[in-house]
Amino acid sequence: LAERSAHYPAQLSGGEQQRVALARAFINRPKILFADEPTGNLDAETSQKVIEIMLELNRTAGTALVLVTHDPDVAQLTERTIRLRSGAMVDE
């Protein structure tokens, strides 16, 4: 994103905006990060990149991730998955 640093957020693509949001979220090394559908409006390739970034930062910074997703492919990449239906846990 260095080449886009002089651009306003509205001039960035959805994937670029999402990566900036991740950088902002991780900059202070939080102990826990909540991400609600972080790949919801992204194409498959960009979604994969965003998830890879999140998981790498999780490993290197030790930040716990609470990730909400409807994408089973994304859910499979996590260490632990809890499924909810109508607000109740149905599977762990």
PDB file of N, CA, C and O in Angstrom, chain B, residues numbered from 101:
ATOM      1  N   LEU B 101       0.799  -1.205   0.000  1.00  0.00           N
ATOM      2  CA  LEU B 101       0.000   0.000   0.000  1.00  0.00           C
ATOM      3  C   LEU B 101       0.839   1.266   0.000  1.00  0.00           C
ATOM      4  O   LEU B 101       0.296   2.366  -0.092  1.00  0.00           O
ATOM      5  N   ALA B 102       2.142   1.130   0.101  1.00  0.00           N
ATOM      6  CA  ALA B 102       3.015   2.308   0.174  1.00  0.00           C
ATOM      7  C   ALA B 102       2.809   3.238  -1.022  1.00  0.00           C
ATOM      8  O   ALA B 102       2.843   4.459  -0.875  1.00  0.00           O
ATOM      9  N   GLU B 103       2.599   2.663  -2.195  1.00  0.00           N
ATOM     10  CA  GLU B 103       2.431   3.491  -3.390  1.00  0.00           C
ATOM     11  C   GLU B 103       1.097   4.242  -3.394  1.00  0.00           C
ATOM     12  O   GLU B 103       0.893   5.143  -4.208  1.00  0.00           O
ATOM     13  N   ARG B 104       0.202   3.878  -2.497  1.00  0.00           N
ATOM     14  CA  ARG B 104      -1.113   4.531  -2.417  1.00  0.00           C
ATOM     15  C   ARG B 104      -1.230   5.444  -1.193  1.00  0.00           C
ATOM     16  O   ARG B 104      -2.326   5.908  -0.877  1.00  0.00           O
ATOM     17  N   SER B 105      -0.129   5.705  -0.509  1.00  0.00           N
ATOM     18  CA  SER B 105      -0.172   6.450   0.758  1.00  0.00           C
ATOM     19  C   SER B 105      -0.652   7.894   0.615  1.00  0.00           C
ATOM     20  O   SER B 105      -1.128   8.472   1.593  1.00  0.00           O
ATOM     21  N   ALA B 106      -0.544   8.481  -0.552  1.00  0.00           N
ATOM     22  CA  ALA B 106      -0.991   9.868  -0.750  1.00  0.00           C
ATOM     23  C   ALA B 106      -2.461   9.952  -1.170  1.00  0.00           C
ATOM     24  O   ALA B 106      -2.983  11.046  -1.386  1.00  0.00           O
ATOM     25  N   HIS B 107      -3.122   8.814  -1.285  1.00  0.00           N
ATOM     26  CA  HIS B 107      -4.517   8.786  -1.728  1.00  0.00           C
ATOM     27  C   HIS B 107      -5.478   8.859  -0.539  1.00  0.00           C
ATOM     28  O   HIS B 107      -5.154   8.422   0.566  1.00  0.00           O
ATOM     29  N   TYR B 108      -6.653   9.413  -0.784  1.00  0.00           N
ATOM     30  CA  TYR B 108      -7.719   9.428   0.202  1.00  0.00           C
ATOM     31  C   TYR B 108      -8.395   8.057   0.235  1.00  0.00           C
ATOM     32  O   TYR B 108      -8.337   7.323  -0.752  1.00  0.00           O
ATOM     33  N   PRO B 109      -9.035   7.701   1.355  1.00  0.00           N
ATOM     34  CA  PRO B 109      -9.688   6.394   1.440  1.00  0.00           C
ATOM     35  C   PRO B 109     -10.658   6.115   0.292  1.00  0.00           C
ATOM     36  O   PRO B 109     -10.720   4.986  -0.195  1.00  0.00           O
ATOM     37  N   ALA B 110     -11.404   7.106  -0.142  1.00  0.00           N
ATOM     38  CA  ALA B 110     -12.367   6.907  -1.230  1.00  0.00           C
ATOM     39  C   ALA B 110     -11.688   6.572  -2.554  1.00  0.00           C
ATOM     40  O   ALA B 110     -12.334   6.068  -3.472  1.00  0.00           O
ATOM     41  N   GLN B 111     -10.395   6.848  -2.655  1.00  0.00           N
ATOM     42  CA  GLN B 111      -9.644   6.557  -3.875  1.00  0.00           C
ATOM     43  C   GLN B 111      -9.029   5.156  -3.851  1.00  0.00           C
ATOM     44  O   GLN B 111      -8.403   4.736  -4.825  1.00  0.00           O
ATOM     45  N   LEU B 112      -9.203   4.439  -2.751  1.00  0.00           N
ATOM     46  CA  LEU B 112      -8.657   3.093  -2.628  1.00  0.00           C
ATOM     47  C   LEU B 112      -9.716   2.059  -2.986  1.00  0.00           C
ATOM     48  O   LEU B 112     -10.914   2.310  -2.852  1.00  0.00           O
ATOM     49  N   SER B 113      -9.267   0.903  -3.439  1.00  0.00           N
ATOM     50  CA  SER B 113     -10.200  -0.193  -3.714  1.00  0.00           C
ATOM     51  C   SER B 113     -10.710  -0.749  -2.386  1.00  0.00           C
ATOM     52  O   SER B 113     -10.178  -0.429  -1.324  1.00  0.00           O
ATOM     53  N   GLY B 114     -11.740  -1.581  -2.457  1.00  0.00           N
ATOM     54  CA  GLY B 114     -12.276  -2.200  -1.243  1.00  0.00           C
ATOM     55  C   GLY B 114     -11.235  -3.018  -0.505  1.00  0.00           C
ATOM     56  O   GLY B 114     -11.163  -2.977   0.724  1.00  0.00           O
ATOM     57  N   GLY B 115     -10.427  -3.762  -1.250  1.00  0.00           N
ATOM     58  CA  GLY B 115      -9.371  -4.564  -0.628  1.00  0.00           C
ATOM     59  C   GLY B 115      -8.309  -3.705   0.027  1.00  0.00           C
ATOM     60  O   GLY B 115      -7.824  -4.024   1.112  1.00  0.00           O
ATOM     61  N   GLU B 116      -7.949  -2.614  -0.632  1.00  0.00           N
ATOM     62  CA  GLU B 116      -6.957  -1.697  -0.057  1.00  0.00           C
ATOM     63  C   GLU B 116      -7.508  -1.049   1.211  1.00  0.00           C
ATOM     64  O   GLU B 116      -6.793  -0.903   2.202  1.00  0.00           O
ATOM     65  N   GLN B 117      -8.775  -0.664   1.175  1.00  0.00           N
ATOM     66  CA  GLN B 117      -9.397  -0.077   2.359  1.00  0.00           C
ATOM     67  C   GLN B 117      -9.413  -1.077   3.514  1.00  0.00           C
ATOM     68  O   GLN B 117      -9.190  -0.710   4.667  1.00  0.00           O
ATOM     69  N   GLN B 118      -9.676  -2.332   3.195  1.00  0.00           N
ATOM     70  CA  GLN B 118      -9.727  -3.360   4.233  1.00  0.00           C
ATOM     71  C   GLN B 118      -8.343  -3.590   4.833  1.00  0.00           C
ATOM     72  O   GLN B 118      -8.218  -3.780   6.043  1.00  0.00           O
ATOM     73  N   ARG B 119      -7.306  -3.576   4.001  1.00  0.00           N
ATOM     74  CA  ARG B 119      -5.942  -3.755   4.520  1.00  0.00           C
ATOM     75  C   ARG B 119      -5.527  -2.577   5.389  1.00  0.00           C
ATOM     76  O   ARG B 119      -4.837  -2.760   6.392  1.00  0.00           O
ATOM     77  N   VAL B 120      -5.940  -1.370   5.014  1.00  0.00           N
ATOM     78  CA  VAL B 120      -5.669  -0.195   5.857  1.00  0.00           C
ATOM     79  C   VAL B 120      -6.389  -0.351   7.198  1.00  0.00           C
ATOM     80  O   VAL B 120      -5.821  -0.052   8.248  1.00  0.00           O
ATOM     81  N   ALA B 121      -7.629  -0.817   7.161  1.00  0.00           N
ATOM     82  CA  ALA B 121      -8.382  -1.022   8.402  1.00  0.00           C
ATOM     83  C   ALA B 121      -7.688  -2.047   9.295  1.00  0.00           C
ATOM     84  O   ALA B 121      -7.640  -1.877  10.514  1.00  0.00           O
ATOM     85  N   LEU B 122      -7.152  -3.107   8.697  1.00  0.00           N
ATOM     86  CA  LEU B 122      -6.421  -4.108   9.481  1.00  0.00           C
ATOM     87  C   LEU B 122      -5.161  -3.517  10.094  1.00  0.00           C
ATOM     88  O   LEU B 122      -4.852  -3.772  11.258  1.00  0.00           O
ATOM     89  N   ALA B 123      -4.441  -2.735   9.319  1.00  0.00           N
ATOM     90  CA  ALA B 123      -3.227  -2.097   9.840  1.00  0.00           C
ATOM     91  C   ALA B 123      -3.576  -1.203  11.026  1.00  0.00           C
ATOM     92  O   ALA B 123      -2.881  -1.209  12.042  1.00  0.00           O
ATOM     93  N   ARG B 124      -4.644  -0.443  10.892  1.00  0.00           N
ATOM     94  CA  ARG B 124      -5.072   0.431  11.995  1.00  0.00           C
ATOM     95  C   ARG B 124      -5.479  -0.393  13.208  1.00  0.00           C
ATOM     96  O   ARG B 124      -5.190  -0.010  14.341  1.00  0.00           O
ATOM     97  N   ALA B 125      -6.144  -1.517  12.984  1.00  0.00           N
ATOM     98  CA  ALA B 125      -6.603  -2.347  14.096  1.00  0.00           C
ATOM     99  C   ALA B 125      -5.440  -2.985  14.851  1.00  0.00           C
ATOM    100  O   ALA B 125      -5.504  -3.140  16.071  1.00  0.00           O
ATOM    101  N   PHE B 126      -4.380  -3.355  14.138  1.00  0.00           N
ATOM    102  CA  PHE B 126      -3.257  -4.056  14.760  1.00  0.00           C
ATOM    103  C   PHE B 126      -2.141  -3.132  15.235  1.00  0.00           C
ATOM    104  O   PHE B 126      -1.229  -3.591  15.924  1.00  0.00           O
ATOM    105  N   ILE B 127      -2.182  -1.850  14.892  1.00  0.00           N
ATOM    106  CA  ILE B 127      -1.064  -0.948  15.172  1.00  0.00           C
ATOM    107  C   ILE B 127      -0.725  -0.869  16.660  1.00  0.00           C
ATOM    108  O   ILE B 127       0.447  -0.746  17.017  1.00  0.00           O
ATOM    109  N   ASN B 128      -1.725  -0.937  17.524  1.00  0.00           N
ATOM    110  CA  ASN B 128      -1.484  -0.852  18.966  1.00  0.00           C
ATOM    111  C   ASN B 128      -1.367  -2.218  19.634  1.00  0.00           C
ATOM    112  O   ASN B 128      -1.418  -2.328  20.859  1.00  0.00           O
ATOM    113  N   ARG B 129      -1.210  -3.245  18.823  1.00  0.00           N
ATOM    114  CA  ARG B 129      -1.064  -4.619  19.314  1.00  0.00           C
ATOM    115  C   ARG B 129      -2.135  -4.994  20.352  1.00  0.00           C
ATOM    116  O   ARG B 129      -1.815  -5.268  21.509  1.00  0.00           O
ATOM    117  N   PRO B 130      -3.388  -5.004  19.934  1.00  0.00           N
ATOM    118  CA  PRO B 130      -4.453  -5.337  20.885  1.00  0.00           C
ATOM    119  C   PRO B 130      -4.361  -6.797  21.324  1.00  0.00           C
ATOM    120  O   PRO B 130      -3.836  -7.639  20.595  1.00  0.00           O
ATOM    121  N   LYS B 131      -4.868  -7.088  22.502  1.00  0.00           N
ATOM    122  CA  LYS B 131      -4.877  -8.469  22.982  1.00  0.00           C
ATOM    123  C   LYS B 131      -5.965  -9.278  22.287  1.00  0.00           C
ATOM    124  O   LYS B 131      -5.845 -10.493  22.126  1.00  0.00           O
ATOM    125  N   ILE B 132      -7.030  -8.586  21.877  1.00  0.00           N
ATOM    126  CA  ILE B 132      -8.141  -9.246  21.191  1.00  0.00           C
ATOM    127  C   ILE B 132      -8.668  -8.317  20.102  1.00  0.00           C
ATOM    128  O   ILE B 132      -8.729  -7.101  20.281  1.00  0.00           O
ATOM    129  N   LEU B 133      -9.044  -8.903  18.981  1.00  0.00           N
ATOM    130  CA  LEU B 133      -9.583  -8.125  17.867  1.00  0.00           C
ATOM    131  C   LEU B 133     -10.870  -8.788  17.387  1.00  0.00           C
ATOM    132  O   LEU B 133     -10.891  -9.983  17.091  1.00  0.00           O
ATOM    133  N   PHE B 134     -11.934  -8.006  17.313  1.00  0.00           N
ATOM    134  CA  PHE B 134     -13.209  -8.483  16.801  1.00  0.00           C
ATOM    135  C   PHE B 134     -13.330  -8.061  15.342  1.00  0.00           C
ATOM    136  O   PHE B 134     -13.163  -6.885  15.017  1.00  0.00           O
ATOM    137  N   ALA B 135     -13.617  -9.010  14.470  1.00  0.00           N
ATOM    138  CA  ALA B 135     -13.751  -8.721  13.041  1.00  0.00           C
ATOM    139  C   ALA B 135     -15.076  -9.309  12.549  1.00  0.00           C
ATOM    140  O   ALA B 135     -15.247 -10.527  12.499  1.00  0.00           O
ATOM    141  N   ASP B 136     -15.993  -8.442  12.193  1.00  0.00           N
ATOM    142  CA  ASP B 136     -17.314  -8.859  11.729  1.00  0.00           C
ATOM    143  C   ASP B 136     -17.336  -8.840  10.209  1.00  0.00           C
ATOM    144  O   ASP B 136     -17.360  -7.775   9.592  1.00  0.00           O
ATOM    145  N   GLU B 137     -17.328 -10.022   9.613  1.00  0.00           N
ATOM    146  CA  GLU B 137     -17.338 -10.180   8.155  1.00  0.00           C
ATOM    147  C   GLU B 137     -16.246  -9.352   7.469  1.00  0.00           C
ATOM    148  O   GLU B 137     -16.560  -8.530   6.607  1.00  0.00           O
ATOM    149  N   PRO B 138     -14.984  -9.546   7.826  1.00  0.00           N
ATOM    150  CA  PRO B 138     -13.918  -8.728   7.236  1.00  0.00           C
ATOM    151  C   PRO B 138     -13.729  -8.935   5.737  1.00  0.00           C
ATOM    152  O   PRO B 138     -13.070  -8.134   5.075  1.00  0.00           O
ATOM    153  N   THR B 139     -14.308 -10.011   5.202  1.00  0.00           N
ATOM    154  CA  THR B 139     -14.165 -10.274   3.767  1.00  0.00           C
ATOM    155  C   THR B 139     -15.504 -10.188   3.039  1.00  0.00           C
ATOM    156  O   THR B 139     -15.605 -10.584   1.878  1.00  0.00           O
ATOM    157  N   GLY B 140     -16.517  -9.680   3.707  1.00  0.00           N
ATOM    158  CA  GLY B 140     -17.879  -9.691   3.183  1.00  0.00           C
ATOM    159  C   GLY B 140     -18.072  -9.113   1.800  1.00  0.00           C
ATOM    160  O   GLY B 140     -18.820  -9.683   1.005  1.00  0.00           O
ATOM    161  N   ASN B 141     -17.431  -8.007   1.479  1.00  0.00           N
ATOM    162  CA  ASN B 141     -17.649  -7.345   0.192  1.00  0.00           C
ATOM    163  C   ASN B 141     -16.441  -7.432  -0.728  1.00  0.00           C
ATOM    164  O   ASN B 141     -16.271  -6.602  -1.620  1.00  0.00           O
ATOM    165  N   LEU B 142     -15.610  -8.431  -0.511  1.00  0.00           N
ATOM    166  CA  LEU B 142     -14.381  -8.551  -1.292  1.00  0.00           C
ATOM    167  C   LEU B 142     -14.451  -9.738  -2.239  1.00  0.00           C
ATOM    168  O   LEU B 142     -15.160 -10.710  -1.976  1.00  0.00           O
ATOM    169  N   ASP B 143     -13.711  -9.658  -3.345  1.00  0.00           N
ATOM    170  CA  ASP B 143     -13.632 -10.798  -4.256  1.00  0.00           C
ATOM    171  C   ASP B 143     -12.814 -11.903  -3.590  1.00  0.00           C
ATOM    172  O   ASP B 143     -12.158 -11.668  -2.575  1.00  0.00           O
ATOM    173  N   ALA B 144     -12.855 -13.097  -4.158  1.00  0.00           N
ATOM    174  CA  ALA B 144     -12.221 -14.269  -3.548  1.00  0.00           C
ATOM    175  C   ALA B 144     -10.722 -14.081  -3.333  1.00  0.00           C
ATOM    176  O   ALA B 144     -10.203 -14.433  -2.274  1.00  0.00           O
ATOM    177  N   GLU B 145     -10.027 -13.533  -4.317  1.00  0.00           N
ATOM    178  CA  GLU B 145      -8.576 -13.352  -4.205  1.00  0.00           C
ATOM    179  C   GLU B 145      -8.222 -12.360  -3.096  1.00  0.00           C
ATOM    180  O   GLU B 145      -7.321 -12.615  -2.297  1.00  0.00           O
ATOM    181  N   THR B 146      -8.920 -11.248  -3.048  1.00  0.00           N
ATOM    182  CA  THR B 146      -8.657 -10.241  -2.022  1.00  0.00           C
ATOM    183  C   THR B 146      -9.060 -10.766  -0.649  1.00  0.00           C
ATOM    184  O   THR B 146      -8.382 -10.497   0.343  1.00  0.00           O
ATOM    185  N   SER B 147     -10.158 -11.512  -0.586  1.00  0.00           N
ATOM    186  CA  SER B 147     -10.587 -12.120   0.676  1.00  0.00           C
ATOM    187  C   SER B 147      -9.498 -13.018   1.233  1.00  0.00           C
ATOM    188  O   SER B 147      -9.194 -12.977   2.426  1.00  0.00           O
ATOM    189  N   GLN B 148      -8.914 -13.827   0.367  1.00  0.00           N
ATOM    190  CA  GLN B 148      -7.844 -14.733   0.794  1.00  0.00           C
ATOM    191  C   GLN B 148      -6.660 -13.945   1.348  1.00  0.00           C
ATOM    192  O   GLN B 148      -6.096 -14.316   2.378  1.00  0.00           O
ATOM    193  N   LYS B 149      -6.284 -12.872   0.678  1.00  0.00           N
ATOM    194  CA  LYS B 149      -5.162 -12.048   1.139  1.00  0.00           C
ATOM    195  C   LYS B 149      -5.454 -11.433   2.503  1.00  0.00           C
ATOM    196  O   LYS B 149      -4.592 -11.423   3.382  1.00  0.00           O
ATOM    197  N   VAL B 150      -6.667 -10.921   2.677  1.00  0.00           N
ATOM    198  CA  VAL B 150      -7.043 -10.292   3.944  1.00  0.00           C
ATOM    199  C   VAL B 150      -7.001 -11.315   5.078  1.00  0.00           C
ATOM    200  O   VAL B 150      -6.474 -11.024   6.152  1.00  0.00           O
ATOM    201  N   ILE B 151      -7.548 -12.499   4.852  1.00  0.00           N
ATOM    202  CA  ILE B 151      -7.536 -13.539   5.885  1.00  0.00           C
ATOM    203  C   ILE B 151      -6.105 -13.966   6.191  1.00  0.00           C
ATOM    204  O   ILE B 151      -5.756 -14.157   7.357  1.00  0.00           O
ATOM    205  N   GLU B 152      -5.272 -14.117   5.166  1.00  0.00           N
ATOM    206  CA  GLU B 152      -3.868 -14.473   5.397  1.00  0.00           C
ATOM    207  C   GLU B 152      -3.169 -13.425   6.256  1.00  0.00           C
ATOM    208  O   GLU B 152      -2.402 -13.769   7.155  1.00  0.00           O
ATOM    209  N   ILE B 153      -3.433 -12.149   5.983  1.00  0.00           N
ATOM    210  CA  ILE B 153      -2.841 -11.068   6.782  1.00  0.00           C
ATOM    211  C   ILE B 153      -3.314 -11.171   8.229  1.00  0.00           C
ATOM    212  O   ILE B 153      -2.511 -11.067   9.156  1.00  0.00           O
ATOM    213  N   MET B 154      -4.605 -11.374   8.419  1.00  0.00           N
ATOM    214  CA  MET B 154      -5.137 -11.464   9.777  1.00  0.00           C
ATOM    215  C   MET B 154      -4.537 -12.636  10.539  1.00  0.00           C
ATOM    216  O   MET B 154      -4.160 -12.490  11.702  1.00  0.00           O
ATOM    217  N   LEU B 155      -4.445 -13.785   9.903  1.00  0.00           N
ATOM    218  CA  LEU B 155      -3.909 -14.963  10.579  1.00  0.00           C
ATOM    219  C   LEU B 155      -2.418 -14.821  10.854  1.00  0.00           C
ATOM    220  O   LEU B 155      -1.935 -15.284  11.888  1.00  0.00           O
ATOM    221  N   GLU B 156      -1.685 -14.192   9.949  1.00  0.00           N
ATOM    222  CA  GLU B 156      -0.259 -13.959  10.176  1.00  0.00           C
ATOM    223  C   GLU B 156      -0.053 -12.997  11.344  1.00  0.00           C
ATOM    224  O   GLU B 156       0.806 -13.230  12.194  1.00  0.00           O
ATOM    225  N   LEU B 157      -0.823 -11.934  11.389  1.00  0.00           N
ATOM    226  CA  LEU B 157      -0.724 -11.000  12.512  1.00  0.00           C
ATOM    227  C   LEU B 157      -1.150 -11.667  13.810  1.00  0.00           C
ATOM    228  O   LEU B 157      -0.601 -11.367  14.870  1.00  0.00           O
ATOM    229  N   ASN B 158      -2.114 -12.560  13.739  1.00  0.00           N
ATOM    230  CA  ASN B 158      -2.529 -13.324  14.908  1.00  0.00           C
ATOM    231  C   ASN B 158      -1.362 -14.155  15.437  1.00  0.00           C
ATOM    232  O   ASN B 158      -1.117 -14.200  16.642  1.00  0.00           O
ATOM    233  N   ARG B 159      -0.649 -14.808  14.531  1.00  0.00           N
ATOM    234  CA  ARG B 159       0.486 -15.650  14.938  1.00  0.00           C
ATOM    235  C   ARG B 159       1.646 -14.821  15.469  1.00  0.00           C
ATOM    236  O   ARG B 159       2.221 -15.151  16.506  1.00  0.00           O
ATOM    237  N   THR B 160       1.992 -13.753  14.768  1.00  0.00           N
ATOM    238  CA  THR B 160       3.188 -12.993  15.140  1.00  0.00           C
ATOM    239  C   THR B 160       2.957 -12.047  16.312  1.00  0.00           C
ATOM    240  O   THR B 160       3.862 -11.837  17.119  1.00  0.00           O
ATOM    241  N   ALA B 161       1.768 -11.475  16.417  1.00  0.00           N
ATOM    242  CA  ALA B 161       1.497 -10.507  17.486  1.00  0.00           C
ATOM    243  C   ALA B 161       0.812 -11.154  18.686  1.00  0.00           C
ATOM    244  O   ALA B 161       0.751 -10.563  19.765  1.00  0.00           O
ATOM    245  N   GLY B 162       0.298 -12.366  18.497  1.00  0.00           N
ATOM    246  CA  GLY B 162      -0.382 -13.047  19.589  1.00  0.00           C
ATOM    247  C   GLY B 162      -1.762 -12.494  19.893  1.00  0.00           C
ATOM    248  O   GLY B 162      -2.313 -12.748  20.965  1.00  0.00           O
ATOM    249  N   THR B 163      -2.318 -11.750  18.970  1.00  0.00           N
ATOM    250  CA  THR B 163      -3.653 -11.182  19.157  1.00  0.00           C
ATOM    251  C   THR B 163      -4.709 -12.263  18.955  1.00  0.00           C
ATOM    252  O   THR B 163      -4.688 -12.981  17.955  1.00  0.00           O
ATOM    253  N   ALA B 164      -5.625 -12.375  19.902  1.00  0.00           N
ATOM    254  CA  ALA B 164      -6.742 -13.298  19.741  1.00  0.00           C
ATOM    255  C   ALA B 164      -7.728 -12.681  18.758  1.00  0.00           C
ATOM    256  O   ALA B 164      -8.045 -11.495  18.845  1.00  0.00           O
ATOM    257  N   LEU B 165      -8.207 -13.488  17.829  1.00  0.00           N
ATOM    258  CA  LEU B 165      -9.174 -13.012  16.838  1.00  0.00           C
ATOM    259  C   LEU B 165     -10.536 -13.625  17.110  1.00  0.00           C
ATOM    260  O   LEU B 165     -10.659 -14.839  17.277  1.00  0.00           O
ATOM    261  N   VAL B 166     -11.544 -12.791  17.153  1.00  0.00           N
ATOM    262  CA  VAL B 166     -12.926 -13.254  17.159  1.00  0.00           C
ATOM    263  C   VAL B 166     -13.468 -12.831  15.805  1.00  0.00           C
ATOM    264  O   VAL B 166     -13.709 -11.651  15.552  1.00  0.00           O
ATOM    265  N   LEU B 167     -13.652 -13.807  14.954  1.00  0.00           N
ATOM    266  CA  LEU B 167     -13.959 -13.567  13.548  1.00  0.00           C
ATOM    267  C   LEU B 167     -15.367 -14.067  13.232  1.00  0.00           C
ATOM    268  O   LEU B 167     -15.675 -15.241  13.435  1.00  0.00           O
ATOM    269  N   VAL B 168     -16.204 -13.186  12.742  1.00  0.00           N
ATOM    270  CA  VAL B 168     -17.552 -13.553  12.317  1.00  0.00           C
ATOM    271  C   VAL B 168     -17.525 -13.697  10.804  1.00  0.00           C
ATOM    272  O   VAL B 168     -17.095 -12.789  10.093  1.00  0.00           O
ATOM    273  N   THR B 169     -17.991 -14.852  10.314  1.00  0.00           N
ATOM    274  CA  THR B 169     -18.024 -15.074   8.870  1.00  0.00           C
ATOM    275  C   THR B 169     -19.151 -16.034   8.509  1.00  0.00           C
ATOM    276  O   THR B 169     -19.538 -16.891   9.303  1.00  0.00           O
ATOM    277  N   HIS B 170     -19.658 -15.873   7.312  1.00  0.00           N
ATOM    278  CA  HIS B 170     -20.610 -16.825   6.750  1.00  0.00           C
ATOM    279  C   HIS B 170     -19.923 -17.718   5.725  1.00  0.00           C
ATOM    280  O   HIS B 170     -20.566 -18.568   5.110  1.00  0.00           O
ATOM    281  N   ASP B 171     -18.635 -17.531   5.542  1.00  0.00           N
ATOM    282  CA  ASP B 171     -17.862 -18.247   4.532  1.00  0.00           C
ATOM    283  C   ASP B 171     -17.210 -19.478   5.159  1.00  0.00           C
ATOM    284  O   ASP B 171     -16.285 -19.335   5.959  1.00  0.00           O
ATOM    285  N   PRO B 172     -17.672 -20.691   4.815  1.00  0.00           N
ATOM    286  CA  PRO B 172     -17.096 -21.899   5.408  1.00  0.00           C
ATOM    287  C   PRO B 172     -15.609 -22.076   5.085  1.00  0.00           C
ATOM    288  O   PRO B 172     -14.881 -22.679   5.873  1.00  0.00           O
ATOM    289  N   ASP B 173     -15.150 -21.567   3.950  1.00  0.00           N
ATOM    290  CA  ASP B 173     -13.728 -21.666   3.608  1.00  0.00           C
ATOM    291  C   ASP B 173     -12.880 -20.843   4.573  1.00  0.00           C
ATOM    292  O   ASP B 173     -11.792 -21.267   4.961  1.00  0.00           O
ATOM    293  N   VAL B 174     -13.366 -19.685   4.954  1.00  0.00           N
ATOM    294  CA  VAL B 174     -12.661 -18.847   5.932  1.00  0.00           C
ATOM    295  C   VAL B 174     -12.692 -19.523   7.296  1.00  0.00           C
ATOM    296  O   VAL B 174     -11.676 -19.568   7.990  1.00  0.00           O
ATOM    297  N   ALA B 175     -13.846 -20.047   7.684  1.00  0.00           N
ATOM    298  CA  ALA B 175     -13.984 -20.699   8.989  1.00  0.00           C
ATOM    299  C   ALA B 175     -13.025 -21.878   9.130  1.00  0.00           C
ATOM    300  O   ALA B 175     -12.513 -22.125  10.222  1.00  0.00           O
ATOM    301  N   GLN B 176     -12.773 -22.606   8.047  1.00  0.00           N
ATOM    302  CA  GLN B 176     -11.879 -23.768   8.097  1.00  0.00           C
ATOM    303  C   GLN B 176     -10.434 -23.388   8.394  1.00  0.00           C
ATOM    304  O   GLN B 176      -9.656 -24.240   8.824  1.00  0.00           O
ATOM    305  N   LEU B 177     -10.063 -22.155   8.179  1.00  0.00           N
ATOM    306  CA  LEU B 177      -8.690 -21.719   8.403  1.00  0.00           C
ATOM    307  C   LEU B 177      -8.401 -21.400   9.865  1.00  0.00           C
ATOM    308  O   LEU B 177      -7.247 -21.178  10.232  1.00  0.00           O
ATOM    309  N   THR B 178      -9.425 -21.373  10.695  1.00  0.00           N
ATOM    310  CA  THR B 178      -9.247 -20.996  12.094  1.00  0.00           C
ATOM    311  C   THR B 178      -8.942 -22.209  12.962  1.00  0.00           C
ATOM    312  O   THR B 178      -9.219 -23.347  12.584  1.00  0.00           O
ATOM    313  N   GLU B 179      -8.364 -21.944  14.138  1.00  0.00           N
ATOM    314  CA  GLU B 179      -8.052 -23.023  15.074  1.00  0.00           C
ATOM    315  C   GLU B 179      -9.303 -23.556  15.758  1.00  0.00           C
ATOM    316  O   GLU B 179      -9.391 -24.744  16.067  1.00  0.00           O
ATOM    317  N   ARG B 180     -10.260 -22.679  15.990  1.00  0.00           N
ATOM    318  CA  ARG B 180     -11.489 -23.068  16.684  1.00  0.00           C
ATOM    319  C   ARG B 180     -12.669 -22.385  16.011  1.00  0.00           C
ATOM    320  O   ARG B 180     -12.612 -21.200  15.683  1.00  0.00           O
ATOM    321  N   THR B 181     -13.735 -23.142  15.811  1.00  0.00           N
ATOM    322  CA  THR B 181     -14.936 -22.610  15.180  1.00  0.00           C
ATOM    323  C   THR B 181     -16.136 -22.887  16.070  1.00  0.00           C
ATOM    324  O   THR B 181     -16.322 -24.006  16.548  1.00  0.00           O
ATOM    325  N   ILE B 182     -16.937 -21.871  16.284  1.00  0.00           N
ATOM    326  CA  ILE B 182     -18.194 -22.015  17.017  1.00  0.00           C
ATOM    327  C   ILE B 182     -19.303 -21.578  16.074  1.00  0.00           C
ATOM    328  O   ILE B 182     -19.281 -20.464  15.551  1.00  0.00           O
ATOM    329  N   ARG B 183     -20.266 -22.456  15.860  1.00  0.00           N
ATOM    330  CA  ARG B 183     -21.380 -22.134  14.966  1.00  0.00           C
ATOM    331  C   ARG B 183     -22.586 -21.685  15.794  1.00  0.00           C
ATOM    332  O   ARG B 183     -22.918 -22.279  16.820  1.00  0.00           O
ATOM    333  N   LEU B 184     -23.221 -20.630  15.318  1.00  0.00           N
ATOM    334  CA  LEU B 184     -24.410 -20.094  15.975  1.00  0.00           C
ATOM    335  C   LEU B 184     -25.605 -20.171  15.040  1.00  0.00           C
ATOM    336  O   LEU B 184     -25.475 -20.019  13.826  1.00  0.00           O
ATOM    337  N   ARG B 185     -26.765 -20.409  15.624  1.00  0.00           N
ATOM    338  CA  ARG B 185     -28.018 -20.355  14.869  1.00  0.00           C
ATOM    339  C   ARG B 185     -29.047 -19.674  15.770  1.00  0.00           C
ATOM    340  O   ARG B 185     -29.289 -20.114  16.893  1.00  0.00           O
ATOM    341  N   SER B 186     -29.635 -18.620  15.276  1.00  0.00           N
ATOM    342  CA  SER B 186     -30.621 -17.841  16.037  1.00  0.00           C
ATOM    343  C   SER B 186     -30.064 -17.419  17.393  1.00  0.00           C
ATOM    344  O   SER B 186     -30.788 -17.401  18.388  1.00  0.00           O
ATOM    345  N   GLY B 187     -28.783 -17.079  17.429  1.00  0.00           N
ATOM    346  CA  GLY B 187     -28.151 -16.574  18.644  1.00  0.00           C
ATOM    347  C   GLY B 187     -27.717 -17.632  19.634  1.00  0.00           C
ATOM    348  O   GLY B 187     -27.222 -17.300  20.711  1.00  0.00           O
ATOM    349  N   ALA B 188     -27.891 -18.903  19.294  1.00  0.00           N
ATOM    350  CA  ALA B 188     -27.501 -19.983  20.201  1.00  0.00           C
ATOM    351  C   ALA B 188     -26.402 -20.828  19.563  1.00  0.00           C
ATOM    352  O   ALA B 188     -26.384 -21.039  18.350  1.00  0.00           O
ATOM    353  N   MET B 189     -25.486 -21.308  20.405  1.00  0.00           N
ATOM    354  CA  MET B 189     -24.405 -22.155  19.910  1.00  0.00           C
ATOM    355  C   MET B 189     -24.980 -23.525  19.544  1.00  0.00           C
ATOM    356  O   MET B 189     -25.669 -24.151  20.349  1.00  0.00           O
ATOM    357  N   VAL B 190     -24.692 -23.985  18.319  1.00  0.00           N
ATOM    358  CA  VAL B 190     -25.201 -25.276  17.865  1.00  0.00           C
ATOM    359  C   VAL B 190     -24.088 -26.279  17.603  1.00  0.00           C
ATOM    360  O   VAL B 190     -24.347 -27.478  17.503  1.00  0.00           O
ATOM    361  N   ASP B 191     -22.857 -25.804  17.489  1.00  0.00           N
ATOM    362  CA  ASP B 191     -21.752 -26.714  17.180  1.00  0.00           C
ATOM    363  C   ASP B 191     -20.447 -26.036  17.546  1.00  0.00           C
ATOM    364  O   ASP B 191     -20.285 -24.829  17.362  1.00  0.00           O
ATOM    365  N   GLU B 192     -19.519 -26.824  18.064  1.00  0.00           N
ATOM    366  CA  GLU B 192     -18.193 -26.287  18.368  1.00  0.00           C
ATOM    367  C   GLU B 192     -17.137 -27.171  17.745  1.00  0.00           C
ATOM    368  O   GLU B 192     -15.944 -26.898  17.881  1.00  0.00           O
TER     369      GLU B 192
END
